[in-house]
Amino acid sequence: MVSNISRRIALGGLAGSFALAAAPALAADKLRVGKSVAENFGNVPVDVGMEAGIFEKLGLAIEVLNFTGGSKVTQALTAGAVDIALSGGPEMAFIAKGAPEIAIGTISESPIFMGLVVGNPTTVRTVDDLKGKPVGIASPASVTNWAVDELSRQKGWTDAHDRAVPVVIGGSTAAVIAALKTGQVVASMSATQAGYLLEAQNEGRLLIDCSQYVGTFELFTIFASTAITKQNPDAVRRFLKGWYAAVDYMKSHKDETVRIASRVTNYPPDVMARSYDAFMPAFSTNGRWDPKALEALRTSFVQLKLLNEPIDMSKFYTEQFLPAA
């Protein structure tokens, strides 16, 4: 009797082992991550986190979707096609207008990622030469639009004929270069790395990066749809944990970061290496909000005519999904 019971137990245990071995692994949670601009170095941590296996270890399967501006990725998020959006801080204004999203962490509060670039040949030597001149921007009511207007404000160009004139040319590097070559604009408010690229190709240069005249500003931001924050808040937390772990990884893995950044932005490795040196210190390592950066953003909403009056910013962002300090 004892031997029969032992045999049954042994066989049962063996069958259980086979069942466990045959059982499929738990599926990773899928998150659709939208980039407002594919060429933005500020969005590279998601690609590094994917390639380094950081998100995979956290049980996440990331699908990256590229868009051509902040409004486009917000539309996709509103339509339920995107769970997480990597976009500009000014997109918070869409929340005030009913967009079903919330800002869940900052990417960077430094304007060093943006700059004024000029082509060759050019009569523009300093920013003072932009007085009353056409300057390219990505789209109306965008952070590039605000940065051009801010230059006029700081220079005291208050009369209509004195202000630098924002001209919509699109946000892609190809569009910027084309607008400069054809003389549509004398300069463009673009990614700083676009200036690095023009210098490398002897086709232009970076005139100034915006950190030289713009203070702390909520520039790049991570948003989540309200749907995903309710349906799978743990996945949102794991995404942010993976994002800031990827930023930390990037700081000690320059070669890998430059290689990945070059592939996803389609910029040459030497330009990405220069961008890495300039931008890495500007990345947030914990995602927490700077009150000064948020106040500057709040002011910009009225200046850009996105909103008619200042608003309570606390309704549009949260720290509840960020990794513990």
C-alpha positions in Angstrom: 0.0 0.0 0.0 2.7 2.4 0.9 4.7 1.6 -2.2 1.5 2.2 -4.4 0.9 5.6 -2.8 4.5 6.6 -3.2 4.3 5.6 -6.8 1.1 7.6 -7.4 2.7 10.7 -5.7 5.9 10.3 -7.9 3.9 10.0 -11.1 1.7 12.9 -10.1 4.7 15.0 -9.4 6.3 14.1 -12.7 3.1 15.0 -14.6 3.0 18.3 -12.8 6.5 19.0 -13.9 5.6 18.3 -17.5 2.6 20.6 -17.2 4.7 23.4 -15.9 7.3 22.9 -18.6 4.6 22.9 -21.3 2.8 26.0 -19.9 3.4 29.1 -22.0 5.3 32.0 -20.3 3.2 34.9 -19.2 2.7 37.4 -22.0 4.3 40.8 -21.6 2.1 43.8 -21.4 2.1 45.6 -24.7 2.5 49.4 -24.7 2.2 51.5 -27.9 4.6 54.4 -27.5 4.2 57.4 -29.9 7.0 59.7 -30.7 6.0 63.2 -31.7 9.2 63.5 -33.8 11.3 60.5 -34.7 14.5 62.6 -35.0 14.4 64.0 -31.5 17.3 62.8 -29.4 15.1 63.4 -26.4 13.1 60.3 -27.4 16.0 58.0 -27.8 15.8 56.4 -24.3 12.8 54.3 -25.4 14.9 52.8 -28.2 17.9 52.2 -25.9 15.6 50.6 -23.3 14.2 48.3 -25.9 17.6 47.2 -27.4 19.2 46.8 -24.0 16.4 44.6 -22.8 15.4 46.9 -20.0 11.7 47.0 -20.8 11.6 43.3 -21.6 12.9 42.5 -18.1 10.1 44.6 -16.7 7.5 42.5 -18.6 6.8 45.1 -21.3 6.6 44.7 -25.0 7.1 48.2 -26.6 5.8 49.2 -30.0 7.1 52.5 -31.2 5.0 54.6 -33.5 6.5 57.8 -35.2 4.4 60.9 -35.9 5.1 64.3 -37.4 4.3 66.6 -34.5 2.8 66.9 -31.1 -0.7 67.5 -32.3 -0.6 64.3 -34.4 0.5 62.1 -31.6 -2.2 63.6 -29.3 -4.8 62.8 -32.0 -3.6 59.2 -32.0 -3.7 59.0 -28.2 -7.2 60.5 -28.2 -8.3 57.9 -30.8 -7.0 55.1 -28.6 -4.1 54.2 -31.0 -1.3 55.2 -28.5 -0.9 54.4 -24.8 2.2 56.5 -24.1 3.2 59.7 -25.9 6.7 61.3 -26.0 6.0 65.0 -26.9 6.5 68.6 -26.0 5.5 70.2 -22.7 3.1 72.6 -24.5 0.9 69.6 -25.4 -0.4 69.8 -21.8 -2.6 72.5 -23.1 -4.6 69.8 -25.0 -5.5 68.3 -21.6 -7.2 71.6 -20.7 -9.2 71.2 -23.9 -10.3 67.7 -23.1 -7.6 65.4 -24.4 -7.8 62.1 -22.5 -4.2 62.1 -21.2 -2.1 63.2 -18.3 1.6 64.1 -18.1 3.4 61.4 -16.0 7.0 62.4 -16.1 9.5 65.0 -17.5 12.1 64.1 -20.1 14.0 67.4 -20.0 13.5 70.9 -18.7 16.4 72.3 -20.6 16.0 74.2 -23.9 19.4 73.1 -25.1 17.7 70.5 -27.4 16.4 73.4 -29.5 18.4 76.0 -31.4 18.4 78.6 -34.2 20.2 77.3 -37.3 21.2 79.1 -40.5 22.3 77.8 -43.9 25.2 78.8 -46.3 25.5 81.4 -47.6 23.8 83.7 -45.1 23.9 87.3 -44.0 22.9 86.3 -40.5 25.9 86.6 -38.1 24.1 87.0 -34.7 20.6 86.8 -33.4 20.2 90.6 -33.8 20.2 90.0 -37.5 16.9 88.2 -37.2 15.0 91.4 -36.4 12.0 91.5 -38.7 13.2 88.4 -40.6 11.3 85.2 -41.4 12.3 82.3 -39.1 11.1 78.7 -39.6 9.0 76.9 -37.1 7.6 73.3 -37.0 3.9 74.3 -36.6 1.7 77.0 -35.2 1.3 77.2 -31.4 4.3 74.8 -31.0 7.2 75.1 -28.7 9.3 76.3 -31.7 6.8 79.0 -32.3 7.0 80.1 -28.6 10.8 80.1 -28.7 10.9 82.5 -31.7 8.4 84.8 -30.0 10.4 84.6 -26.8 13.5 85.8 -28.7 11.5 88.8 -29.9 10.2 89.5 -26.3 13.7 89.4 -24.8 15.2 91.5 -27.6 12.5 94.1 -27.1 11.2 93.7 -30.7 7.7 94.8 -29.8 6.6 96.5 -33.0 5.1 94.2 -35.7 7.8 95.1 -38.2 10.6 94.4 -35.7 9.5 91.0 -34.5 11.1 87.9 -35.9 8.3 86.4 -38.2 7.5 82.7 -37.5 7.0 80.8 -40.8 5.7 77.2 -40.7 8.0 74.9 -42.6 7.6 71.6 -40.8 9.7 69.9 -38.2 11.8 67.4 -40.3 15.5 68.1 -40.9 14.9 67.8 -44.7 12.2 70.5 -44.5 14.5 72.8 -42.6 17.4 72.4 -45.0 15.1 73.0 -48.0 13.6 76.1 -46.5 17.0 77.5 -45.7 18.4 76.7 -49.2 15.4 78.3 -51.0 15.5 81.4 -48.9 12.0 80.8 -47.6 13.5 81.6 -44.2 16.8 83.1 -43.0 17.0 80.8 -40.0 15.0 78.0 -38.4 14.0 77.1 -34.9 14.9 73.5 -35.0 16.6 70.7 -33.1 20.1 71.8 -32.1 21.4 68.6 -33.7 20.2 70.0 -37.1 22.8 72.7 -36.7 25.4 70.1 -35.9 24.5 68.3 -39.1 24.7 71.4 -41.2 28.1 72.2 -39.8 29.3 68.6 -40.5 28.1 69.0 -44.1 29.5 72.5 -44.5 26.0 73.7 -45.4 25.3 75.9 -42.4 25.7 76.2 -38.7 24.1 76.5 -35.3 23.6 80.1 -34.6 22.6 79.7 -30.9 21.0 77.1 -28.8 17.9 78.2 -26.8 19.4 77.6 -23.4 21.4 80.8 -24.0 18.3 82.9 -23.8 15.5 80.7 -22.5 15.5 79.6 -18.9 14.1 76.4 -17.3 11.1 75.2 -19.3 9.1 72.0 -19.4 10.4 71.1 -22.9 9.9 67.3 -23.4 7.3 65.3 -21.5 6.0 61.8 -21.2 2.2 61.5 -21.4 -0.1 58.5 -20.8 -3.7 58.1 -21.9 -6.2 58.1 -19.1 -7.4 54.8 -20.4 -4.1 53.0 -19.8 -3.6 54.6 -16.4 -6.9 53.1 -15.3 -6.7 49.8 -17.2 -3.1 48.9 -16.4 -1.5 51.5 -14.0 1.3 49.0 -13.1 2.4 48.9 -16.8 2.6 52.7 -16.7 4.8 52.5 -13.6 7.0 49.9 -15.2 7.4 52.0 -18.3 8.6 54.9 -16.3 10.9 52.7 -14.3 12.4 51.4 -17.6 12.6 54.8 -19.1 14.7 56.3 -16.3 16.8 53.1 -16.1 17.5 53.6 -19.8 18.6 57.2 -19.2 21.0 55.9 -16.5 22.3 53.2 -18.9 22.9 55.8 -21.6 25.1 57.9 -19.3 27.6 55.0 -19.0 27.2 53.6 -22.5 28.0 56.3 -25.0 29.0 54.1 -27.9 25.8 52.0 -27.8 23.7 55.1 -27.4 25.2 56.8 -30.3 24.8 53.8 -32.5 21.1 53.4 -31.6 20.4 57.1 -31.8 22.0 57.3 -35.3 19.8 54.4 -36.5 16.5 55.7 -35.2 17.1 59.4 -36.0 18.9 58.8 -39.3 21.7 61.2 -38.3 25.4 60.4 -38.8 27.2 58.9 -35.9 29.5 61.9 -35.5 26.6 64.2 -35.2 24.9 61.9 -32.7 28.2 61.7 -30.7 28.3 65.5 -30.5 24.6 65.5 -29.5 25.2 63.0 -26.8 27.8 65.2 -25.2 25.6 68.2 -25.3 22.3 66.6 -24.3 22.9 63.8 -21.9 23.4 66.1 -18.9 20.0 67.7 -19.6 18.0 64.5 -19.2 15.9 64.1 -16.1 16.9 61.1 -14.1 13.8 60.8 -12.0 11.0 62.5 -13.9 10.0 64.8 -11.2 8.6 68.3 -12.0 10.4 71.6 -11.5 7.9 74.3 -10.4 9.9 77.0 -12.4 9.7 74.9 -15.6 6.0 74.4 -15.1 5.4 78.1 -14.5 7.2 79.0 -17.7 5.1 76.5 -19.5 1.9 77.9 -18.0 2.9 81.4 -19.2 3.6 80.1 -22.7 0.0 78.8 -23.1 -1.4 82.3 -23.0 1.5 83.7 -25.1 0.8 81.1 -27.8 -3.0 81.7 -27.5 -3.5 78.0 -26.7 -5.5 79.1 -23.7 -7.1 82.5 -22.9 -6.0 82.7 -19.3 -3.5 81.1 -16.9 -4.7 77.7 -15.5 -4.0 75.5 -12.5 -1.3 73.2 -13.9 -1.6 70.7 -11.1 -4.6 69.2 -12.9 -2.5 68.2 -15.9 0.4 66.2 -14.4 1.1 63.6 -11.7 4.0 61.9 -10.0 2.0 58.9 -8.8 3.6 56.6 -11.5 7.2 57.7 -11.0 9.7 55.3 -9.5 10.2 55.8 -5.7 13.0 58.3 -4.9 
